[in-house]
């Protein structure tokens, strides 16, 4: 932003202050100096403006900062305009169809203007600020923008059809030739300023060639408006159409002072081009909001800065910045930020204002930095164990965004997409739902890896999920989860989970059949009586849609908070190494298809003697020569006697008793082939 010191003097008295001192003061206030130049008897300081300080993209904005810094009054232009007897509503009407993208739009009419060259003083100041002269009307709008930061636009009123301005989104197939000659293919999400028949400007970016001000123009329609920054930024970049106006709208303008800016710009146009201003203004302002007060604790200011700024100085700084401060009590100052300060919304913002205006050089610098080591908490300990274990099992950790699209929500979340918390952001139309579980994100990541040829693929993620609260106006319930997804058999995934639970809780997991809309053959996981999660094989149609149909894909999700609680109460146990050998027997059983492993395990334990040390699932087979409706299931048994060596004859008896129970309960048969 190029600032003319001659121009700046109109708004704040800086006589006797050299340009280098002004540049240094601006740098101290957070506006670094790029260069200082002498141009035609004037001094121009080129300063850098951060993206959150759109209010300083003008001479008045910089003057306001310097007035507060030097303790001098700010002198605003005296805006007094002479209006004709004909009301502006006789000339034009304004309709805003997209109030979220255009919160406010004003229109004024100026008749009888004579378009021609601008006076030398205006040309000289515009050139000092880096802008070329076009004609007196356009120059007046540019001068007003550089003065107070609100970009106006002047239309040739006689080329506006239907005496109407409509602020709407572009229709499919609409085009516009901009003032600089660019052929703009408009998209249906772009905001346009239209008359009764066609677009006449790209809202907040650039006007159209058909309605530009020329030497034949006699009547001006003056636009002053406010536009949504994200929409302007997106449109400008998509069309490749940067402008001084879009640069300012992207950083927010002062919506409340738009009428003042409109009167000032009209005053300048009449001053340099003549004419009469129609009485009144067409002002559409459907979404006016009140400024919210911000509180700051003096104790917090001292704690963060390490210094104590006298209360009277804090109040003077805030008053100079137009923050309207007052003491709520001995510790709290309440400010109501002015409409041009969109960057002030929390306590830390006020503390930063106090610090930069008081002087960063007054904040002490110590030679030594003291660092206090803090032990890791219970959550991080459990997460470290999870990562170490899963990495050892061949899993890779992923970090996904918190948002999912509607299709993913419908496939994997317990609640329909309509019940998800969502953001209404024009830049995130698809993936705008806060996820209620992690499995959908993991499988989408797995799909990306499959397309890149990373097969086999084993992934996990530790992150928060967001469930809507049952009470209105209450923040969502954030629940931390651990999710796994891998192209492996169900039993292999179960083994991974069993090992993980035993590592964390020192207890075995229990798996009970359960269902989920995305899974086939799913089970709920318990540790003792506490449910900790769910595991299942991904349903075939979902796997095909995600291009994950090259084999079985399994996924699981565990509740991290429950695991942390169980890990806190885990008590590792130890026992001596066995002195006597064990005998292992594998029973291959032919069973009816509906018989579940949990039922088999329970029956075996009820019939087994105390010498049964371990029972494990050995495998599952379907196909020839197993009859239809049957399956072959292998049960692996390990027997050991702590008091002596077992004989095979004893184990034969144990086995026979177990088989009798299985035959009685499930009509089980020993497989012979």
C-alpha positions in Angstrom: 0.0 0.0 0.0 1.5 3.3 -1.1 0.9 6.2 1.2 1.3 9.8 0.2 2.5 11.9 3.1 1.1 15.0 1.5 -2.3 13.3 1.3 -1.9 11.9 4.8 -1.5 15.3 6.3 -5.1 16.1 5.5 -6.3 13.6 8.2 -3.6 13.8 10.9 -1.1 16.6 11.7 2.4 15.1 11.2 4.3 18.4 10.7 7.8 18.2 12.0 7.9 14.4 11.8 10.4 13.2 9.2 9.3 10.4 6.8 11.9 8.0 8.3 10.4 8.4 11.7 6.9 7.9 10.4 8.1 4.7 8.6 9.7 3.4 11.8 6.6 4.1 13.8 4.4 2.3 11.3 6.8 -0.7 11.4 6.6 -0.7 15.2 2.8 -0.8 14.8 3.0 -3.9 12.7 3.2 -2.3 9.2 6.7 -3.0 7.8 8.1 -0.4 5.3 9.0 -1.6 1.8 10.4 1.6 0.5 10.5 5.4 0.8 10.4 7.5 -2.4 10.4 11.1 -3.4 7.8 11.7 -6.2 7.1 15.1 -7.7 7.7 17.0 -4.4 5.8 14.4 -2.3 7.1 11.5 -0.2 5.5 8.1 -0.7 6.0 5.3 1.8 5.2 1.8 0.6 4.1 -0.3 3.6 3.0 -3.9 3.9 -0.5 -4.5 5.2 -1.4 -7.9 6.8 -4.4 -9.7 5.5 -6.4 -9.2 8.7 -6.1 -5.4 8.5 -8.2 -4.5 5.5 -9.2 -1.2 7.4 -5.6 0.0 6.7 -5.8 -0.3 2.9 -6.5 3.5 2.8 -5.0 6.8 3.9 -7.6 7.3 6.6 -6.9 3.8 8.0 -3.2 4.6 8.3 -3.9 8.1 9.6 -6.1 6.5 12.3 -3.2 4.3 13.4 -0.7 7.2 13.5 -3.2 9.5 15.3 -3.5 6.9 18.0 0.3 6.4 18.1 1.2 10.1 18.4 -1.8 11.1 20.5 -3.2 13.5 17.8 -6.8 13.9 16.6 -8.0 12.3 13.5 -9.5 14.7 10.9 -12.1 13.2 8.7 -13.4 15.0 5.5 -16.4 17.2 5.9 -19.0 15.4 3.8 -21.8 17.7 2.9 -23.7 17.2 -0.4 -26.4 19.3 -2.1 -29.2 17.1 -3.4 -31.9 17.8 -6.0 -35.6 17.6 -5.3 -36.1 14.4 -7.3 -35.8 11.3 -5.1 -33.4 8.6 -6.0 -36.2 6.0 -5.9 -37.7 7.6 -9.0 -34.5 6.6 -10.9 -33.5 3.1 -9.7 -34.5 0.2 -7.4 -32.2 -2.4 -5.8 -32.9 -6.1 -5.1 -30.5 -8.4 -3.3 -31.2 -12.1 -4.0 -28.1 -13.3 -2.2 -27.9 -11.5 1.2 -25.2 -14.0 2.4 -22.9 -12.9 -0.4 -23.9 -9.3 -0.4 -24.9 -8.0 3.0 -25.4 -4.4 1.9 -25.9 -2.5 -1.4 -26.4 1.2 -1.9 -27.1 3.2 -5.0 -27.0 6.9 -5.7 -27.8 8.8 -8.9 -25.8 11.8 -10.1 -27.2 13.7 -13.1 -25.6 16.2 -15.5 -22.0 15.2 -15.1 -19.4 16.2 -17.7 -16.8 13.5 -18.2 -13.3 14.8 -18.9 -9.8 15.1 -17.5 -9.2 15.2 -13.8 -7.7 18.2 -12.0 -3.9 18.1 -11.5 -4.0 17.6 -7.7 -6.1 14.4 -8.1 -4.0 13.0 -10.9 -0.8 13.7 -8.9 -2.1 11.9 -5.8 -3.4 8.9 -7.7 -0.1 8.5 -9.5 1.8 8.8 -6.2 -0.4 5.9 -4.9 0.4 3.8 -8.0 -2.8 4.4 -10.1 -3.2 5.9 -13.5 -5.7 8.6 -14.4 -8.7 7.5 -16.6 -11.2 10.4 -16.4 -12.6 12.6 -13.7 -15.5 10.3 -12.7 -13.4 7.1 -12.6 -10.6 9.0 -10.9 -13.0 10.2 -8.2 -14.1 6.7 -7.4 -10.4 5.5 -7.2 -9.5 8.5 -5.1 -12.4 7.7 -2.7 -11.3 4.1 -2.4 -7.7 5.1 -1.6 -8.9 7.7 0.9 -11.3 5.5 3.0 -10.8 2.0 1.7 -14.4 1.3 0.4 -14.3 0.5 -3.3 -17.2 2.2 -5.2 -18.2 1.7 -8.8 -19.7 4.1 -11.3 -22.1 2.8 -14.0 -23.4 4.8 -17.0 -27.0 5.0 -15.8 -28.4 5.3 -19.3 -27.0 1.8 -20.2 -28.7 0.2 -17.2 -31.9 -1.6 -18.5 -35.1 -1.5 -16.6 -34.0 1.0 -14.0 -33.2 -1.9 -11.8 -30.1 -3.4 -10.0 -30.3 -7.1 -9.0 -27.6 -8.7 -6.9 -27.7 -12.4 -7.8 -25.7 -15.4 -8.9 -24.9 -15.8 -12.5 -27.2 -17.9 -14.6 -25.8 -20.9 -16.6 -24.1 -19.8 -19.8 -24.0 -16.0 -18.9 -20.9 -14.1 -20.1 -19.5 -10.6 -19.4 -16.8 -8.5 -21.1 -15.1 -6.7 -18.2 -13.7 -3.2 -18.4 -10.2 -4.5 -19.1 -11.5 -6.5 -22.1 -11.5 -9.9 -20.4 -14.2 -12.3 -21.7 -15.6 -13.8 -18.5 -17.3 -17.1 -18.6 -19.5 -16.8 -15.5 -20.2 -19.8 -13.2 -23.5 -20.3 -11.4 -21.8 -19.7 -8.0 -20.4 -16.3 -9.0 -22.1 -13.2 -7.7 -23.0 -10.6 -10.4 -24.5 -7.2 -10.4 -27.3 -7.3 -13.1 -29.9 -5.0 -14.5 -33.3 -6.2 -15.5 -31.9 -8.2 -18.5 -28.2 -9.2 -18.1 -25.1 -8.9 -15.8 -23.4 -5.5 -15.8 -20.5 -6.3 -13.4 -18.8 -9.1 -11.6 -19.8 -8.3 -8.0 -16.9 -6.9 -6.0 -14.4 -7.6 -8.8 -14.8 -5.5 -11.9 -17.4 -3.7 -13.9 -18.6 -4.6 -17.4 -17.5 -2.9 -20.6 -21.1 -2.2 -21.8 -21.9 0.1 -18.8 -18.6 1.8 -18.2 -18.3 5.6 -17.9 -17.3 7.2 -21.2 -17.1 10.8 -22.5 -20.8 10.5 -23.6 -21.9 9.6 -20.1 -24.3 12.2 -18.5 -25.8 10.3 -15.6 -24.0 8.2 -13.0 -25.3 5.3 -11.0 -22.9 5.1 -8.0 -22.6 1.7 -6.3 -21.2 1.2 -2.8 -21.6 -2.3 -1.4 -20.2 -5.0 0.8 -19.4 -8.5 -0.4 -18.5 -11.9 1.2 -14.7 -12.1 1.2 -14.5 -15.8 0.3 -16.8 -15.4 -2.6 -14.9 -12.5 -4.0 -11.5 -14.2 -3.6 -12.8 -17.4 -5.3 -14.4 -15.5 -8.2 -11.4 -13.3 -8.8 -9.0 -16.2 -8.9 -11.2 -18.4 -11.1 -11.6 -15.6 -13.7 -8.0 -14.4 -13.4 -9.3 -11.0 -12.8 -7.5 -9.3 -9.9 -8.4 -5.7 -9.1 -7.9 -3.0 -6.4 -11.6 -3.5 -5.5 -11.4 -7.3 -5.1 -8.2 -6.9 -3.1 -10.1 -4.9 -0.5 -13.3 -6.8 -0.5 -11.3 -10.0 0.1 -10.1 -8.5 3.3 -13.5 -7.1 4.4 -14.7 -3.6 4.3 -16.6 -1.4 6.8 -20.2 -2.4 6.1 -21.6 0.1 8.6 -20.0 3.1 7.0 -21.0 2.4 3.5 -23.5 5.2 3.3 -20.8 7.7 4.5 -18.5 6.4 1.8 -21.2 6.7 -0.8 -21.9 10.4 0.2 -18.1 11.1 0.1 -17.6 9.6 -3.3 -20.7 11.4 -4.7 -19.2 14.6 -3.2 -15.9 14.0 -5.0 -17.6 13.3 -8.4 -19.6 16.5 -8.3 -16.5 18.4 -7.2 -14.5 17.3 -10.3 -17.2 16.5 -12.9 -20.2 18.7 -11.9 -23.7 17.5 -11.8 -26.5 17.1 -9.2 -27.1 14.3 -6.7 -30.6 12.9 -6.5 -32.2 13.1 -3.1 -31.6 10.2 -0.8 -30.1 6.8 -1.3 -31.3 3.3 -2.2 -30.0 1.3 0.7 -30.6 -2.5 0.9 -29.2 -3.8 4.2 -31.1 -7.0 5.1 -28.5 -8.5 7.6 -27.5 -5.7 10.0 -25.8 -7.1 13.1 -24.8 -5.4 16.4 -21.1 -5.2 17.4 -20.3 -7.6 20.2 -18.3 -6.3 23.2 -14.9 -7.9 24.0 -13.5 -8.2 27.5 -9.9 -8.0 28.5 -8.4 -8.8 31.9 -5.5 -6.6 33.0 -4.1 -9.6 34.9 -4.1 -11.6 31.7 -2.4 -8.8 29.8 0.4 -8.8 32.4 0.7 -12.6 32.4 1.1 -12.8 28.6 3.4 -9.8 28.1 5.4 -10.1 31.3 5.1 -6.4 31.9 2.5 -4.2 33.5 1.1 -1.4 31.4 -0.6 1.3 33.5 -4.3 1.2 33.3 -4.6 4.8 32.1 -2.3 4.1 29.2 -4.3 1.0 28.2 -7.5 3.1 28.2 -5.8 5.8 26.2 -4.5 3.3 23.6 -8.0 1.8 23.2 -9.7 5.1 23.0 -7.2 6.3 20.4 -8.1 3.2 18.3 -11.8 3.9 18.6 -12.5 0.9 20.8 -14.8 2.7 23.2 -13.3 1.2 26.4 -14.7 1.3 29.9 -13.9 -0.3 33.2 -16.2 -3.1 34.2 -14.2 -3.7 37.5 -10.7 -3.3 38.8 -9.4 -6.1 36.5 -11.7 -6.0 33.4 -11.8 -3.6 30.6 -14.7 -3.9 28.1 -14.3 -2.7 24.5 -16.8 -2.4 21.7 -14.7 -2.7 18.5 -15.7 -0.2 15.8 -17.3 -1.5 12.6 -14.0 -1.2 10.7 -12.1 -3.6 13.0 -13.2 -7.0 12.0 -10.0 -8.6 13.5 -11.0 -7.9 17.1 -13.1 -10.6 18.6 -11.4 -12.0 21.6 -9.2 -11.1 24.6 -5.9 -12.0 23.0 -6.7 -9.5 20.2 -7.0 -6.6 22.6 -3.8 -7.7 24.4 -2.0 -7.6 21.0 -3.4 -4.1 20.3 -2.2 -2.8 23.7 1.3 -4.4 23.2 1.9 -3.1 19.7 0.8 0.5 20.6 2.7 0.5 23.9 5.8 -0.7 22.1 7.1 -4.2 21.6 10.6 -2.9 22.5 9.3 -2.5 26.1 8.6 -6.2 26.4 11.7 -7.6 28.3 13.9 -10.2 26.6 15.6 -12.7 28.8 19.0 -14.4 28.0 17.8 -17.8 29.2 14.7 -19.7 28.2 13.3 -21.9 31.0 11.6 -25.1 29.8 9.7 -27.2 32.2 9.4 -30.9 31.3 5.9 -32.2 31.8 5.3 -35.9 31.9 3.0 -37.4 29.2 -0.6 -37.9 30.3 -2.6 -41.1 30.3 -4.1 -40.5 26.8 -0.7 -40.0 25.2 0.7 -43.1 26.9 -2.2 -45.2 25.5 -1.8 -43.7 22.1 1.9 -44.4 22.1 1.2 -48.1 22.9 -1.4 -48.3 20.2 0.9 -46.8 17.6 3.8 -49.0 18.6 1.7 -52.2 18.5 -0.1 -51.4 15.2 3.1 -50.3 13.5 4.5 -53.6 14.5 1.5 -55.3 12.8 2.3 -53.6 9.6 -0.3 -50.7 9.9 0.5 -47.1 8.8 -1.1 -44.1 10.6 -3.1 -41.7 8.6 -4.3 -38.1 9.3 -7.6 -37.3 7.5 -9.7 -34.1 7.5 -12.6 -33.9 9.9 -15.2 -33.5 7.2 -16.9 -36.1 5.0 -19.3 -35.9 2.2 -23.0 -36.9 2.2 -22.4 -40.3 0.4 -19.8 -41.3 3.0 -22.0 -40.3 5.8 -24.9 -42.4 4.5 -22.7 -45.4 4.0 -20.8 -45.5 7.3 -22.4 -43.2 10.0 -25.0 -44.6 12.4 -27.2 -41.5 11.8 -28.4 -40.2 8.4 -26.6 -37.3 6.7 -29.3 -34.9 7.7 -28.5 -35.4 11.4 -24.8 -34.5 10.9 -23.4 -31.2 12.1 -22.4 -29.3 8.9 -20.7 -26.0 7.9 -22.3 -23.7 5.3 -19.2 -22.7 3.4 -19.3 -21.9 -0.3 -15.8 -23.3 -0.6 -16.8 -26.7 0.9 -20.0 -27.7 -0.7 -19.4 -31.5 -0.7 -17.3 -32.5 2.2 -19.0 -30.3 4.8 -20.3 -32.8 7.3 -18.5 -33.4 10.6 -17.8 -37.1 10.7 -19.4 -39.3 13.3 -17.0 -42.2 12.8 -13.6 -42.7 11.2 -14.2 -45.7 9.0 -15.5 -43.9 6.0 -12.4 -41.6 5.9 -10.1 -44.5 6.3 -11.6 -46.5 3.5 -11.5 -43.5 1.2 -7.8 -43.2 2.0 -7.4 -46.9 1.3 -9.1 -46.3 -2.1 -6.5 -43.6 -2.9 -3.7 -46.0 -2.0 -5.2 -48.8 -4.1 -5.3 -46.4 -7.1 -1.6 -45.6 -6.5 -0.8 -49.4 -6.4 -0.1 -49.5 -2.7 -1.3 -53.0 -2.1 -1.7 -54.6 0.4 -2.8 -51.7 2.5 -3.2 -51.5 6.3 -4.2 -48.2 7.9 -5.2 -46.8 11.2 -6.2 -43.4 12.6 -6.6 -41.8 16.0 -8.9 -38.8 15.9 -12.1 -37.2 17.3 -15.6 -37.9 16.1 -18.5 -35.4 16.5 -21.9 -36.5 17.6 -24.7 -33.9 17.8 -25.9 -33.1 21.3 -29.4 -34.0 22.3 -29.9 -30.4 23.6 -30.2 -27.5 21.2 -27.5 -24.8 21.1 -25.0 -27.2 22.8 -21.6 -28.0 21.4 -21.2 -31.4 19.8 -20.0 -34.4 21.8 -16.4 -35.0 20.8 -15.4 -38.7 21.2 -11.9 -39.9 20.4 -11.7 -43.1 18.4 -9.2 -45.5 17.1 -10.1 -47.0 13.7 -8.4 -49.7 11.6 -8.9 -50.8 8.0 -7.0 -53.5 6.1 -7.2 -55.9 3.3 -7.1 -59.0 5.4 -9.3 -61.9 6.5 -11.7 -61.3 9.4 -9.8 -63.7 11.7 -6.5 -61.9 11.1 -8.1 -58.6 12.0 -9.6 -60.2 15.1 -6.2 -61.4 16.1 -4.8 -57.9 15.7 -7.5 -56.5 17.9 -7.1 -59.3 20.5 -3.4 -58.6 20.8 -4.0 -54.8 21.0 -6.6 -55.2 23.8 -4.4 -57.6 25.7 -1.4 -55.1 25.4 -3.5 -52.2 26.7 -5.8 -53.8 29.3 -4.1 -57.1 30.2 -7.4 -58.8 29.6 -8.8 -60.8 26.7 -11.4 -59.3 24.4 -14.8 -60.9 23.9 -16.5 -60.8 20.5 -20.3 -60.9 20.2 -22.1 -61.0 16.9 -23.6 -57.6 16.0 -24.5 -55.6 12.9 -23.7 -52.3 11.2 -25.0 -51.0 7.9 -21.6 -51.1 6.2 -20.5 -54.5 7.5 -21.2 -58.2 6.9 -20.3 -60.6 9.6 -19.7 -57.9 12.2 -19.1 -58.3 15.9 -19.2 -56.0 18.9 -16.1 -56.1 21.1 -16.1 -56.3 24.9 -13.5 -56.2 27.6 -15.3 -57.8 30.6 -18.7 -56.2 30.5 -17.6 -52.9 28.8 -18.2 -52.5 25.1 -15.1 -51.0 23.4 -15.8 -51.1 19.7 -16.9 -52.9 16.6 -15.2 -54.9 13.9 -16.6 -56.3 10.6 -15.9 -57.1 7.0 -16.9 -54.3 4.5 -20.1 -55.1 2.6 -19.4 -56.2 -1.0 -21.3 -53.4 -2.7 -19.5 -50.7 -0.7 -16.1 -52.4 -1.4 -16.9 -52.4 -5.2 -17.9 -48.8 -5.1 -14.6 -47.9 -3.5 -12.6 -50.2 -5.8 -11.6 -52.4 -2.8 -13.0 -55.7 -4.2 -9.7 -57.5 -4.8 -10.2 -59.4 -1.6 -11.8 -59.2 1.8 -11.5 -55.8 3.5 -12.1 -55.5 7.3 -12.5 -52.4 9.4 -12.8 -51.8 13.1 -13.4 -48.8 15.4 -12.6 -48.6 19.2 -13.5 -46.1 21.8 -10.3 -44.5 22.9 -11.7 -43.0 26.2 -12.9 -46.5 27.3 -9.5 -48.0 26.4 -7.8 -45.3 28.5 -10.0 -46.1 31.5 -9.3 -49.8 31.1 -5.6 -49.3 30.7 -5.5 -47.2 33.9 -6.9 -50.2 35.9 -4.8 -52.8 34.1 -2.7 -55.0 36.3 -0.1 -57.1 34.5 0.2 -60.6 36.0 3.1 -63.0 35.9 3.4 -66.7 36.5 6.3 -69.2 36.5 7.3 -71.0 33.3 5.5 -74.4 33.1 7.6 -77.4 34.4 5.8 -80.0 32.4 5.0 -80.3 28.7 1.6 -79.7 27.1 -0.4 -81.8 24.7 -2.2 -80.1 21.8 -5.2 -81.6 20.0 -6.9 -80.2 16.9 -10.6 -81.1 16.4 -11.9 -80.6 12.8 -15.7 -80.5 13.2 -18.5 -80.5 10.7 -21.2 -78.2 11.9 -24.4 -76.6 10.7 -23.8 -73.2 9.1 -25.7 -71.1 11.8 -23.5 -72.4 14.7 -21.3 -69.6 16.0 -17.7 -69.8 17.3 -18.8 -68.2 20.6 -21.2 -71.1 21.2 -18.5 -73.7 20.4 -16.1 -72.0 22.8 -18.6 -71.9 25.6 -19.6 -75.5 25.2 -15.9 -76.7 25.1 -15.1 -74.8 28.3 -18.2 -76.2 30.1 -17.1 -79.8 29.3 -13.3 -79.4 29.6 -11.3 -80.3 32.7 -9.1 -77.9 34.6 -6.2 -79.2 32.5 -7.5 -77.3 29.5 -5.0 -74.4 29.2 -6.0 -72.8 26.0 -8.7 -73.0 23.3 -8.1 -71.3 19.9 -9.9 -70.9 16.6 -8.0 -73.0 14.1 -9.7 -72.3 10.8 -12.8 -72.4 8.8 -13.6 -74.2 5.5 -16.6 -74.5 3.2 -16.7 -76.5 0.0 -16.2 -80.0 -1.2 -16.4 -82.5 0.3 -18.4 -80.6 3.1 -22.1 -80.9 2.4 -24.2 -77.8 1.6 -25.4 -75.9 4.6 -22.4 -77.2 6.6 -19.0 -75.9 7.4 -15.8 -77.3 8.8 -14.4 -75.6 11.8 -11.1 -76.4 13.5 -10.8 -76.1 17.3 -7.3 -76.1 18.7 -7.0 -77.3 22.3 -3.9 -77.3 24.6 -3.8 -79.4 27.8 -1.3 -79.2 30.6 -1.0 -80.5 34.1 0.9 -78.3 36.6 1.6 -81.2 38.9 2.9 -83.8 36.4 3.2 -85.0 32.8 0.0 -85.7 31.1 -0.5 -89.0 29.3 -2.2 -89.3 25.9 -4.7 -91.7 27.4 -5.9 -89.0 29.8 -6.2 -86.4 27.0 -8.1 -89.0 24.9 -10.7 -89.0 27.7 -10.8 -85.2 27.9 -11.3 -85.1 24.1 -14.1 -87.7 24.2 -16.0 -85.8 26.8 -15.7 -82.5 24.8 -16.9 -84.3 21.6 -19.9 -85.8 23.4 -21.1 -82.3 24.5 -20.5 -80.9 21.0 -22.5 -83.8 19.4 -25.4 -83.3 21.9 -25.6 -79.6 21.5 -24.7 -79.0 17.8 -24.8 -82.4 16.1 -21.1 -82.0 15.5 -19.2 -84.6 13.6 -15.5 -85.2 13.4 -14.2 -84.6 9.9 -12.4 -87.6 8.4 -11.4 -86.2 5.0 
